[in-house]
Amino acid sequence: GEVDKQLIEICGDRVGVCGAGAYLELHCKLDVYLRPSYSDINEIKINGESVGYQENSFVKDMLKGMGFGEDQLKSYSTFEQYDNALELGSQKGGVSAIMDELPYIQVFLAKYCTKYAMTGPTYKTAGFGFAFPKGSPLVHDVSRAVLQVTEEQMLNISNQWFGAAASCDQQNGAKVNSDRLRLDSFKGLFLIAGLSSTSALLLFFFKFLHQNREILVSQDSVSQKIAA
């Protein structure tokens, strides 16, 4: 049917059923306002900064195709290495961003979502597929199953394994609240301002007395002293 045609590709004497495509996302460190430090990978390339990717991944070739030099690309094998590289930044031997497939990024952000965020456009790649001999009765069944999972189950699977986005928003909200300035934060500032104002007032008072001491000690009436 029309649905099956969207997923079936014929190559030689084999029939391929396309699975879910792989999506690449960029994730960067958040600034103090919880905004990604970069919004597009081209900004990093133009600035000559470094990008990380998963070791032995096809992402390296994709980044080189985008115009990144070999010296701008760094491979990592663990999420802890991702975290450390992003924390250091390009200027200190790390990277400004990590480019990886969406499922891996979601797992990474489930652990570090208060520090990093996905940003920029999503890049779709070819993904994976299944190959069967021509005429195999499995082709149409697998095609329908893949489409059904793609349309109905991917969101549930994502939420089950990676957590809903709301949980990360709640963590970020908690961080914002914890970092928000309160009245107590300004106690020192108020104290300094109060002491400065009092000192200035006393200095003015003593200067006034010194400049007008002869008038103040004279025997003139109050009205005459004011007029003077």
N, CA and C of each residue as an Amber inpcrd file, in Angstrom:
protein
   684
   0.8120000  -1.1910000   0.0000000   0.0000000   0.0000000   0.0000000
   0.8540000   1.2530000   0.0000000   0.2180000   2.4050000   0.0500000
   0.9420000   3.6770000   0.0360000   1.8480000   3.8070000   1.2390000
   1.3800000   3.2990000   2.4000000   2.1930000   3.3720000   3.6150000
   3.4700000   2.5830000   3.4550000   3.3660000   1.3650000   2.8700000
   4.5400000   0.5180000   2.7230000   5.5590000   1.1410000   1.7800000
   5.1010000   1.8630000   0.7640000   6.0110000   2.4590000  -0.2050000
   6.9050000   3.5060000   0.4460000   6.4480000   4.0880000   1.5210000
   7.2390000   5.1160000   2.1960000   8.4490000   4.5200000   2.9030000
   8.4120000   3.2310000   3.1760000   9.4650000   2.6180000   3.9730000
  10.3050000   1.6060000   3.2220000   9.8120000   1.1070000   2.0780000
  10.4930000   0.0270000   1.3750000  11.3760000   0.5860000   0.2700000
  12.6260000   0.1030000   0.2300000  13.5390000   0.4660000  -0.8400000
  14.0910000  -0.8180000  -1.4550000  14.1820000  -0.8680000  -2.7850000
  14.6830000  -2.0560000  -3.4770000  16.1010000  -1.7780000  -3.9460000
  17.0060000  -2.6990000  -3.6450000  18.4070000  -2.5460000  -4.0340000
  18.9080000  -3.9160000  -4.5010000  19.1260000  -4.0790000  -5.8050000
  19.5820000  -5.3640000  -6.3140000  18.5430000  -6.4380000  -6.0660000
  18.9740000  -7.5360000  -5.4650000  18.0440000  -8.6250000  -5.1690000
  17.6060000  -8.6040000  -3.7180000  17.7510000  -7.4610000  -3.0850000
  17.3690000  -7.3350000  -1.6790000  16.3310000  -6.2310000  -1.5310000
  15.4800000  -6.3800000  -0.5490000  14.5050000  -5.3470000  -0.2200000
  14.8620000  -4.7860000   1.1440000  15.0390000  -3.4730000   1.2380000
  15.3970000  -2.8510000   2.5070000  14.2110000  -2.1540000   3.1310000
  14.0190000  -2.3730000   4.4170000  12.9850000  -1.6630000   5.1630000
  13.6710000  -0.6590000   6.0650000  13.4030000   0.6150000   5.8340000
  14.0770000   1.6640000   6.6020000  13.5460000   1.7090000   8.0230000
  14.4490000   1.7750000   8.9690000  14.0520000   1.9560000  10.3620000
  14.0010000   3.4290000  10.7000000  13.9940000   3.7270000  11.9830000
  13.9620000   5.1250000  12.4140000  15.2500000   5.8170000  12.0230000
  15.1400000   7.0160000  11.4730000  16.3160000   7.7670000  11.0830000
  17.0720000   8.2740000  12.2960000  18.3660000   8.4950000  12.1090000
  19.1830000   9.0340000  13.1900000  19.2040000  10.5530000  13.0760000
  19.0200000  11.2240000  14.2000000  19.0080000  12.6840000  14.2190000
  20.1920000  13.1780000  15.0350000  20.9000000  14.1550000  14.4920000
  22.0410000  14.7360000  15.1860000  21.6360000  16.0580000  15.8040000
  22.0840000  16.2720000  17.0360000  21.7960000  17.5240000  17.7390000
  23.0800000  18.0560000  18.3480000  23.1120000  19.3600000  18.4990000
  24.2220000  20.0400000  19.1500000  23.8180000  20.3630000  20.5750000
  24.6950000  20.0980000  21.5500000  24.3810000  20.5690000  22.8930000
  25.5540000  21.3350000  23.4640000  25.2210000  22.4280000  24.1620000
  26.1970000  23.3930000  24.6510000  25.9700000  23.6630000  26.1300000
  26.9520000  24.3220000  26.7200000  26.8680000  24.7120000  28.1220000
  25.9100000  25.8880000  28.2710000  25.1850000  25.9130000  29.3910000
  24.2710000  27.0130000  29.6810000  25.0180000  28.1540000  30.3480000
  24.6030000  29.3940000  30.0560000  25.1810000  30.5330000  30.7590000
  24.3990000  30.7860000  32.0420000  24.7140000  31.8780000  32.7340000
  24.0790000  32.1460000  34.0310000  22.5890000  32.4000000  33.9000000
  22.1330000  32.7260000  32.6910000  20.7070000  32.9440000  32.4620000
  20.0300000  31.7030000  31.8900000  20.7180000  30.5520000  31.9710000
  20.2020000  29.2690000  31.4860000  19.9340000  29.2990000  29.9860000
  20.7780000  30.0460000  29.2510000  20.6780000  30.0690000  27.8010000
  21.8820000  29.3440000  27.2240000  21.7110000  28.5780000  26.1280000
  22.8630000  27.9210000  25.5060000  23.8980000  28.9460000  25.0740000
  25.1760000  28.6030000  25.2360000  26.2390000  29.5380000  24.8780000
  26.3360000  29.7500000  23.3710000  25.8550000  28.7840000  22.5820000
  25.8130000  28.9190000  21.1280000  24.4460000  28.4740000  20.6270000
  23.9860000  29.0970000  19.5460000  22.6930000  28.7220000  18.9690000
  22.8360000  27.9760000  17.6540000  24.0490000  27.9460000  17.0920000
  24.2470000  27.2880000  15.8060000  25.6910000  26.8080000  15.7070000
  25.8790000  25.6490000  15.1000000  27.2210000  25.0730000  15.0020000
  28.1380000  25.9160000  14.1250000  27.5730000  26.6850000  13.1970000
  28.3990000  27.5300000  12.3330000  29.1110000  28.6280000  13.1140000
  28.5160000  29.0750000  14.2200000  29.1760000  30.0750000  15.0640000
  30.4800000  29.5140000  15.6120000  30.4470000  28.2470000  16.0180000
  31.6400000  27.6080000  16.5730000  32.7060000  27.4640000  15.4940000
  32.2850000  27.0690000  14.2970000  33.2340000  26.9010000  13.1870000
  33.8920000  28.2300000  12.8360000  33.1030000  29.2870000  12.7280000
  33.6300000  30.6070000  12.3700000  34.6140000  31.1120000  13.4190000
  34.3400000  30.8300000  14.6870000  35.2170000  31.2790000  15.7710000
  36.4530000  30.4060000  15.9330000  36.5430000  29.3170000  15.1580000
  37.7070000  28.4420000  15.2420000  37.7630000  27.6160000  16.5070000
  36.6170000  27.3920000  17.1440000  36.5880000  26.6280000  18.3880000
  36.3360000  25.1450000  18.1090000  36.4100000  24.3420000  19.1580000
  36.3750000  22.8860000  19.0090000  34.9930000  22.3020000  19.2580000
  34.7410000  21.1580000  18.6110000  33.4980000  20.4100000  18.7800000
  33.8440000  18.9650000  19.1110000  33.0980000  18.3830000  20.0420000
  33.3090000  16.9940000  20.4070000  32.3050000  16.0760000  19.7310000
  32.6710000  14.8060000  19.6350000  31.7800000  13.8070000  19.0570000
  32.0830000  12.4550000  19.6960000  31.1850000  11.5020000  19.5060000
  31.3700000  10.1810000  20.0830000  32.4550000   9.4160000  19.3190000
  33.3370000   8.7700000  20.0550000  34.4520000   8.0400000  19.4610000
  33.9510000   6.9900000  18.4610000  34.6390000   6.8890000  17.3260000
  34.3170000   5.9200000  16.2610000  32.9480000   6.1690000  15.6320000
  32.4510000   7.3860000  15.7210000  31.1460000   7.7220000  15.1590000
  31.2950000   8.3500000  13.7750000  30.2680000   8.1770000  12.9430000
  30.2390000   8.8090000  11.6240000  30.1330000  10.3300000  11.7270000
  29.8570000  10.8290000  12.9250000  29.6790000  12.2730000  13.1170000
  30.9470000  13.0400000  12.7400000  32.1100000  12.4190000  12.9480000
  33.3620000  13.0990000  12.6070000  33.3920000  13.4820000  11.1300000
  33.0520000  12.5300000  10.2590000  33.0600000  12.8150000   8.8250000
  32.0180000  13.8720000   8.4700000  30.9010000  13.8420000   9.1620000
  29.8600000  14.8360000   8.9040000  30.3460000  16.2340000   9.2860000
  31.0390000  16.3400000  10.4180000  31.5660000  17.6310000  10.8560000
  32.6410000  18.1390000   9.8990000  33.4850000  17.2260000   9.4110000
  34.5000000  17.6280000   8.4410000  33.8470000  18.1050000   7.1510000
  32.7350000  17.4710000   6.7820000  31.9960000  17.9060000   5.6090000
  31.3820000  19.2810000   5.7820000  31.1450000  19.6810000   7.0380000
  30.6090000  21.0130000   7.3250000  31.6910000  22.0850000   7.2940000
  32.9610000  21.6430000   7.1970000  34.0410000  22.6160000   7.1110000
  34.9300000  22.7010000   8.3300000  34.7400000  21.8230000   9.3140000
  35.5930000  21.8300000  10.4950000  36.9370000  21.1890000  10.1670000
  38.0040000  21.7860000  10.7070000  39.3290000  21.2260000  10.5360000
  39.5750000  20.0800000  11.5000000  40.5530000  19.2540000  11.1670000
  40.8730000  18.1010000  12.0200000  41.2270000  18.5390000  13.4330000
  41.9150000  19.6750000  13.5590000  42.3320000  20.1480000  14.8730000
  41.1770000  20.7030000  15.6990000  40.0090000  20.8810000  15.0920000
  38.8390000  21.3800000  15.8230000  37.9620000  20.2500000  16.3640000
  38.2670000  19.0130000  15.9980000  37.4180000  17.8780000  16.3520000
  38.0720000  17.0150000  17.4180000  37.3030000  16.6700000  18.4440000
  37.8150000  15.8560000  19.5500000  36.8160000  14.7490000  19.8730000
  37.3280000  13.5270000  19.9990000  36.4520000  12.3800000  20.2530000
  36.4560000  12.0040000  21.7260000  35.3070000  11.5210000  22.2010000
  35.1420000  11.0960000  23.5930000  34.3190000   9.8110000  23.6310000
  34.5060000   9.0450000  24.6920000  33.8370000   7.7440000  24.7710000
  32.8590000   7.6300000  25.9300000  32.8350000   8.5930000  26.8470000
  31.9170000   8.5180000  27.9900000  31.2260000   9.8590000  28.2000000
  30.0890000   9.8220000  28.8860000  29.3730000  11.0580000  29.1990000
  30.1580000  11.9110000  30.1840000  30.9410000  11.2690000  31.0430000
  31.7760000  12.0260000  31.9790000  32.8150000  12.8470000  31.2130000
  33.3480000  12.2670000  30.1350000  34.2960000  13.0040000  29.3010000
  33.5970000  14.1540000  28.5730000  32.3700000  13.9250000  28.1380000
  31.5780000  15.0140000  27.5500000  31.4680000  16.1740000  28.5330000
  31.0710000  15.8500000  29.7590000  30.8660000  16.8670000  30.7930000
  32.1510000  17.6360000  31.0620000  33.2570000  16.9170000  31.2080000
  34.5330000  17.5580000  31.5040000  34.9790000  18.4660000  30.3560000
  34.8080000  17.9950000  29.1140000  35.2260000  18.7850000  27.9530000
  34.3980000  20.0550000  27.8140000  33.0950000  19.9440000  28.0210000
  32.2310000  21.1230000  27.9370000  32.5120000  22.1000000  29.0670000
  32.8350000  21.5690000  30.2310000  33.1400000  22.4180000  31.3810000
  34.4120000  23.2290000  31.1280000  35.4050000  22.6010000  30.5080000
  36.6590000  23.2960000  30.2190000  36.4780000  24.3500000  29.1270000
  35.7450000  24.0150000  28.0880000  35.5970000  24.9230000  26.9620000
  36.7950000  24.8610000  26.0280000  36.6490000  25.4070000  24.8490000
  37.7080000  25.3420000  23.8400000  38.9930000  26.0270000  24.2890000
  38.8660000  27.1100000  25.0430000  40.0350000  27.8860000  25.4440000
  40.9490000  27.1350000  26.4030000  40.4010000  26.1320000  27.0910000
  41.1910000  25.3930000  28.0840000  41.3940000  23.9320000  27.6980000
  41.3030000  23.6380000  26.4140000  41.5680000  22.2810000  25.9560000
  40.3510000  21.3980000  25.8180000  39.1690000  21.9380000  26.0750000
  37.9430000  21.1640000  25.9320000  37.2430000  21.4940000  24.6250000
  35.9290000  21.5420000  24.6570000  35.1430000  21.8570000  23.4590000
  34.0530000  22.8610000  23.8080000  33.5500000  23.5230000  22.7770000
  32.4510000  24.4700000  22.9730000  31.0960000  23.7970000  22.8690000
  31.0600000  22.6310000  22.2080000  29.7970000  21.9070000  22.0460000
  30.0890000  20.4590000  21.6920000  29.0720000  19.6240000  21.8620000
  29.1400000  18.2140000  21.4860000  28.0760000  17.9600000  20.4180000
  28.4720000  17.3030000  19.3370000  27.5110000  16.8890000  18.3080000
  27.3610000  15.3740000  18.3950000  26.1340000  14.9210000  18.6040000
  25.9080000  13.4780000  18.7440000  24.4900000  13.1400000  18.3210000
  24.2040000  11.8440000  18.2330000  22.8680000  11.3970000  17.8710000
  21.8980000  11.6770000  19.0140000  20.6670000  11.9750000  18.6370000
  19.6570000  12.4210000  19.5870000  19.4640000  11.4890000  20.7820000
  19.3840000  10.1630000  20.6040000  19.1920000   9.2970000  21.7790000
  20.3080000   9.4180000  22.8030000  21.5660000   9.5210000  22.3260000
  22.6890000   9.6580000  23.2520000  22.6400000  11.0010000  23.9780000
  22.2590000  12.0410000  23.2550000  22.1700000  13.3560000  23.8880000
  21.0840000  13.3740000  24.9500000  19.9670000  12.7010000  24.6710000
  18.8820000  12.6720000  25.6490000  19.3070000  11.9590000  26.9250000
  20.0750000  10.8850000  26.7810000  20.5890000  10.1930000  27.9650000
  21.5460000  11.1040000  28.7250000  22.4140000  11.7990000  27.9860000
  23.3700000  12.7140000  28.6080000  22.6510000  13.8330000  29.3530000
  21.6410000  14.4290000  28.7100000  20.9200000  15.5390000  29.3340000
  20.0640000  15.0930000  30.5060000  19.6580000  13.8270000  30.5160000
  18.8980000  13.3280000  31.6600000  19.7270000  13.4170000  32.9350000
  21.0480000  13.3750000  32.7810000  21.9500000  13.4510000  33.9360000
  22.4780000  14.8620000  34.1640000  22.6510000  15.6220000  33.0850000
  23.3080000  16.9320000  33.1950000  22.4380000  18.0820000  32.6790000
  21.1160000  17.9540000  32.7560000  20.2630000  18.9490000  32.1020000
  20.3140000  20.3250000  32.7630000  20.7920000  20.4220000  33.9980000
  20.8970000  21.7380000  34.6330000  22.1290000  22.5070000  34.1550000
  23.0340000  21.8180000  33.4300000  24.2600000  22.4580000  32.9690000
  24.2930000  22.6780000  31.4580000  23.5790000  21.8280000  30.7140000
  23.6730000  21.8740000  29.2610000  22.2900000  21.8210000  28.6220000
  22.2350000  22.1900000  27.3390000  20.9630000  22.1650000  26.6090000
  21.2220000  21.8970000  25.1360000  20.2340000  21.2850000  24.4620000
  20.3070000  21.1100000  23.0130000  20.0050000  22.4450000  22.3500000
  20.6500000  22.6920000  21.2290000  20.4500000  23.9650000  20.5490000
  20.6700000  23.8000000  19.0580000  20.2370000  24.7830000  18.2940000
  20.4660000  24.7780000  16.8620000  19.5630000  23.8160000  16.1160000
  19.7450000  23.7170000  14.7960000  18.9020000  22.8300000  13.9860000
  19.2360000  21.3640000  14.2130000  18.2900000  20.4930000  13.8810000
  18.4920000  19.0470000  13.9390000  18.8820000  18.5600000  12.5520000
  19.9330000  17.7330000  12.4860000  20.4060000  17.2040000  11.2140000
  19.9840000  15.7480000  11.0890000  19.2170000  15.4360000  10.0470000
  18.7370000  14.0710000   9.8530000  19.7290000  13.2920000   9.0020000
  20.0540000  12.0750000   9.4380000  20.9380000  11.1890000   8.6910000
  20.1400000   9.9910000   8.2000000  20.8260000   9.0990000   7.5010000
  20.1280000   7.9800000   6.8610000  19.5310000   6.9950000   7.8510000
  20.1650000   6.8130000   8.9960000  19.6380000   5.8880000   9.9880000
  19.9620000   4.4450000   9.6630000  19.1680000   3.5070000  10.2020000
  19.3970000   2.0820000  10.0390000  18.2460000   1.4470000   9.2610000
  18.4220000   0.2050000   8.8220000  17.3700000  -0.4790000   8.0910000
  17.5120000  -1.9840000   8.2140000  16.5570000  -2.7020000   7.6360000
  16.5390000  -4.1600000   7.6490000  16.4790000  -4.6470000   6.2060000
  17.2600000  -5.6580000   5.8590000  17.2940000  -6.1770000   4.4900000
  16.6970000  -7.5780000   4.4380000  15.8070000  -7.8120000   3.4540000
  15.1740000  -9.1170000   3.2470000  15.2620000  -9.4890000   1.7720000
  15.2390000 -10.7860000   1.4580000  15.1790000 -11.2040000   0.0430000
  13.8800000 -10.7310000  -0.5910000  13.9060000 -10.4890000  -1.8910000
  12.6890000 -10.1000000  -2.5950000  11.6250000 -11.1810000  -2.4400000
  10.4100000 -10.7570000  -2.2300000   9.3150000 -11.6990000  -2.0800000
   9.1180000 -12.2110000  -0.6720000   9.9660000 -11.7840000   0.2680000
   9.8240000 -12.2440000   1.6480000   8.5150000 -11.7390000   2.2380000
   7.7590000 -12.6200000   2.9100000   6.4860000 -12.1910000   3.5130000
   6.6770000 -11.2510000   4.6980000   7.9200000 -11.1390000   5.1750000
   8.1840000 -10.2930000   6.3400000   8.2400000  -8.8110000   5.9910000
   8.4740000  -8.5020000   4.7100000   8.7260000  -7.1170000   4.3250000
   7.5970000  -6.1850000   4.7400000   6.3640000  -6.5170000   4.3180000
   5.2450000  -5.6200000   4.5990000   4.9130000  -5.5790000   6.0890000
   5.0710000  -6.7290000   6.7800000   4.7920000  -6.7550000   8.2160000
   5.7760000  -5.8700000   8.9730000   7.0560000  -6.0090000   8.6440000
   8.0720000  -5.1980000   9.3160000   7.8880000  -3.7300000   8.9660000
   7.5410000  -3.4430000   7.7080000   7.3180000  -2.0630000   7.2920000
   6.2120000  -1.4140000   8.1130000   5.0940000  -2.1350000   8.2620000
   3.9810000  -1.5950000   9.0480000   4.3730000  -1.4270000  10.5100000
   5.1300000  -2.4020000  11.0430000   5.5300000  -2.3410000  12.4480000
   6.4370000  -1.1490000  12.7080000   7.3850000  -0.9080000  11.7990000
   8.2880000   0.2330000  11.9470000   7.5080000   1.5350000  11.9200000
   6.5680000   1.6480000  10.9850000   5.7670000   2.8660000  10.8870000
   4.9150000   3.0710000  12.1320000   4.3580000   1.9680000  12.6500000
   3.5170000   2.0730000  13.8470000   4.3280000   2.5470000  15.0420000
   5.5220000   1.9850000  15.2040000   6.3900000   2.4110000  16.3070000
   6.7820000   3.8690000  16.1280000   7.1090000   4.2450000  14.8830000
   7.5150000   5.6260000  14.6140000   6.4170000   6.6090000  14.9750000
   5.1640000   6.2610000  14.6430000   4.0660000   7.2000000  14.8400000
   3.4990000   7.1810000  16.2510000   3.4620000   5.9920000  16.8960000
   2.6990000   5.8610000  18.1320000   3.5490000   5.6400000  19.3830000
   4.6900000   4.9820000  19.2240000   5.4030000   4.5120000  20.4010000
   6.6670000   5.2900000  20.7400000   7.2240000   6.0540000  19.7880000
   8.5180000   6.6850000  20.0380000   8.4760000   7.6550000  21.2050000
   7.3890000   8.4130000  21.3400000   7.2940000   9.3660000  22.4450000
   7.2450000   8.6470000  23.7850000   6.4790000   7.5480000  23.8580000
   6.4000000   6.7780000  25.1000000   7.7430000   6.1670000  25.4600000
   8.4330000   5.6220000  24.4460000   9.7510000   5.0320000  24.6880000
  10.7260000   6.1040000  25.1600000  10.6760000   7.2620000  24.5030000
  11.5730000   8.3620000  24.8810000  11.3470000   8.8060000  26.3160000
  10.0760000   8.9640000  26.7070000   9.7700000   9.3900000  28.0710000
  10.1700000   8.3460000  29.0950000  10.0170000   7.0590000  28.7310000
  10.3500000   5.9870000  29.6650000  11.8450000   5.9080000  29.9270000
  12.6400000   6.0450000  28.8480000  14.0850000   5.8610000  28.9870000
  14.8290000   7.1470000  29.3000000  14.3470000   8.2640000  28.7660000
  15.0920000   9.5070000  28.9100000  14.4330000  10.5000000  29.8420000
  13.1700000  10.2630000  30.2340000  12.4780000  11.1980000  31.1030000
  11.8220000  12.3020000  30.3090000  10.7400000  12.8110000  30.8280000
  10.0260000  13.8930000  30.1450000  10.7980000  15.1880000  30.2790000
  10.6180000  16.0660000  29.2940000  11.3380000  17.3470000  29.3150000
  10.9460000  18.1850000  30.5130000   9.7220000  17.9860000  31.0270000
   9.2540000  18.8010000  32.1450000  10.1230000  18.6250000  33.3700000
  10.6450000  17.3980000  33.5740000  11.4630000  17.1580000  34.7590000
  12.7290000  17.9920000  34.7240000  13.2980000  18.1510000  33.5210000
  14.4880000  18.9830000  33.3930000  14.1450000  20.4480000  33.5980000
  12.9840000  20.8670000  33.0690000  12.5520000  22.2470000  33.2810000
  12.3780000  22.5360000  34.7630000  11.8620000  21.5440000  35.5140000
  11.6780000  21.7280000  36.9500000  13.0220000  21.8720000  37.6510000
  14.0140000  21.0740000  37.2030000  15.3470000  21.1910000  37.8000000
  15.9460000  22.5520000  37.5090000  15.7880000  23.0140000  36.2580000
  16.3060000  24.3360000  35.9100000  15.5950000  25.4230000  36.6910000
  14.2690000  25.2360000  36.8840000  13.5160000  26.2050000  37.6660000
  13.9950000  26.2560000  39.0970000  14.3130000  25.0710000  39.6540000
  14.8230000  25.0190000  41.0230000  16.1620000  25.7270000  41.1250000
  16.9860000  25.5690000  40.0720000  18.2790000  26.2370000  40.0770000
  18.1120000  27.7480000  40.0200000  17.1780000  28.2170000  39.1750000
  16.9380000  29.6590000  39.0850000  16.4960000  30.2090000  40.4250000
  15.5790000  29.4920000  41.0980000  15.0830000  29.9520000  42.3920000
  16.1890000  29.9860000  43.4270000  17.0760000  28.9720000  43.3870000
  18.1440000  28.9200000  44.3790000  19.1600000  30.0320000  44.1580000
  19.3170000  30.4600000  42.8730000  20.2920000  31.5010000  42.5660000
  19.7050000  32.9060000  42.6370000  18.4040000  33.0170000  42.8420000
  17.7540000  34.3300000  42.8330000  18.1940000  35.1570000  44.0430000
  18.4670000  36.4390000  43.8280000  18.9100000  37.3140000  44.9040000
  17.7580000  37.6370000  45.8400000  18.0440000  37.6030000  47.1260000
  17.0490000  37.9480000  48.1450000  17.5000000  39.2170000  48.8700000
  16.6230000  39.7530000  49.7470000  16.9380000  40.9700000  50.4860000
  18.1780000  40.7790000  51.3470000  18.3420000  39.5740000  51.9080000
  19.5070000  39.3040000  52.7490000  20.8090000  39.4430000  51.9710000
  20.7380000  39.2360000  50.6530000  21.9510000  39.3160000  49.8440000
  22.5170000  40.7320000  49.8060000  21.6750000  41.7310000  50.1220000
  22.1020000  43.1240000  50.0340000  22.4240000  43.7370000  51.4000000
  22.4830000  42.9220000  52.4530000  22.7550000  43.4700000  53.7880000
  24.0660000  44.2370000  53.8290000  25.1020000  43.6580000  53.2540000
  26.4020000  44.3230000  53.2520000  26.3720000  45.6290000  52.4870000
  25.6610000  45.6210000  51.3560000  25.5550000  46.8380000  50.5480000
  24.8130000  47.9340000  51.2980000  23.7050000  47.5520000  51.9650000
  22.9520000  48.5320000  52.7490000  23.8040000  49.1000000  53.8880000
  24.5980000  48.2520000  54.5270000  25.4450000  48.6940000  55.6350000
  26.4800000  49.7070000  55.1550000  27.1210000  49.4050000  54.0260000
  28.1280000  50.3130000  53.4770000  27.4940000  51.6430000  53.0750000
  26.3190000  51.5760000  52.4270000  25.6350000  52.7980000  52.0050000
  25.2220000  53.6340000  53.2070000  24.7430000  52.9810000  54.2650000
  24.3320000  53.6980000  55.4670000  25.4980000  54.3780000  56.1550000
  26.6190000  53.6640000  56.2880000  27.8050000  54.2440000  56.9230000
  28.3450000  55.4120000  56.1030000  28.3360000  55.2640000  54.7820000
  28.8330000  56.3480000  53.9230000  27.9650000  57.5960000  54.0500000
  26.6490000  57.4030000  54.0630000  25.7340000  58.5440000  54.1820000
  25.8850000  59.2340000  55.5300000  26.0100000  58.4430000  56.5990000
  26.1690000  59.0120000  57.9410000  27.4740000  59.7840000  58.0530000
  28.5490000  59.2110000  57.4910000  29.8480000  59.8810000  57.5380000
  29.8070000  61.2020000  56.7770000  29.1540000  61.1940000  55.6140000
  29.0510000  62.4220000  54.8190000  28.2510000  63.4870000  55.5550000
  27.1630000  63.0800000  56.2360000  26.3380000  64.0290000  56.9790000
  27.1060000  64.6260000  58.1500000  27.8420000  63.7960000  58.8890000
  28.6380000  64.2850000  60.0210000  29.7380000  65.2230000  59.5440000
  30.3820000  64.8730000  58.4270000  31.4420000  65.7160000  57.8860000
  30.8940000  67.0880000  57.5030000  29.7290000  67.0930000  56.8690000
  29.1030000  68.3570000  56.4930000  28.7570000  69.1770000  57.7290000
  28.2480000  68.5250000  58.7780000  27.8550000  69.2120000  60.0060000
  29.0610000  69.8600000  60.6810000  30.1590000  69.1070000  60.8070000
  31.3550000  69.6560000  61.4550000  31.9740000  70.7730000  60.6110000
  31.9270000  70.6440000  59.3070000  32.4560000  71.6900000  58.4370000
  31.6350000  72.9650000  58.5680000  30.3140000  72.7920000  58.6760000
  29.4340000  73.9550000  58.8520000  29.7340000  74.6640000  60.1740000
  29.9030000  73.8810000  61.2470000  30.2190000  74.4730000  62.5530000
  31.5440000  75.2170000  62.5150000  32.5300000  74.6200000  61.8320000
  33.8430000  75.2480000  61.7750000  33.7930000  76.5660000  61.0020000
  33.0790000  76.5750000  59.8900000  33.0180000  77.7770000  59.0660000
  32.1960000  78.8940000  59.7090000  31.2710000  78.5480000  60.5870000
  30.3690000  79.5500000  61.1690000  30.5250000  79.6550000  62.6900000
  31.6660000  79.2400000  63.2070000  31.8550000  79.2270000  64.6580000
  31.7950000  80.6300000  65.2480000  32.3060000  81.6490000  64.5490000
  32.3000000  83.0140000  65.0850000  30.8770000  83.5420000  65.1930000
  30.0510000  83.2190000  64.2210000  28.6550000  83.6710000  64.2560000
  27.8980000  82.9670000  65.3630000  28.1600000  81.6660000  65.5260000
  27.4190000  80.8710000  66.5100000  27.7340000  81.2920000  67.9460000
  28.9700000  81.7300000  68.2160000  29.3420000  82.0980000  69.5880000
  29.0860000  83.5740000  69.8840000  28.6530000  84.3260000  68.8810000
  28.3870000  85.7580000  69.1030000  27.1260000  85.9330000  69.9440000
  26.9100000  87.1810000  70.4150000  25.7590000  87.4870000  71.2720000
  24.5450000  87.9330000  70.4710000  24.6110000  87.8440000  69.1470000
  23.4900000  88.2680000  68.3050000  22.2910000  87.3600000  68.5200000
  21.1330000  87.9010000  68.1550000  19.9090000  87.1070000  68.2620000
  19.9130000  86.0080000  67.1970000  18.9840000  85.0770000  67.3390000
  18.9050000  83.9560000  66.3900000  18.6180000  84.4650000  64.9910000
  17.6960000  85.4640000  64.8860000  17.3550000  85.9970000  63.5600000
  18.5520000  86.6740000  62.9170000  19.3570000  87.3480000  63.7320000
  20.5490000  87.9990000  63.1940000  21.5860000  86.9600000  62.7410000
  21.6960000  85.8540000  63.5200000  22.6530000  84.7980000  63.1490000
  22.2440000  84.1350000  61.8310000  20.9250000  83.9490000  61.6440000
  20.4490000  83.3320000  60.4040000  20.6890000  84.2690000  59.2300000
  20.4340000  85.5560000  59.4520000  20.6500000  86.5430000  58.3940000
  22.1130000  86.6460000  58.0300000  22.9830000  86.4310000  58.9950000
  24.4170000  86.5090000  58.7520000  24.8720000  85.3410000  57.8990000
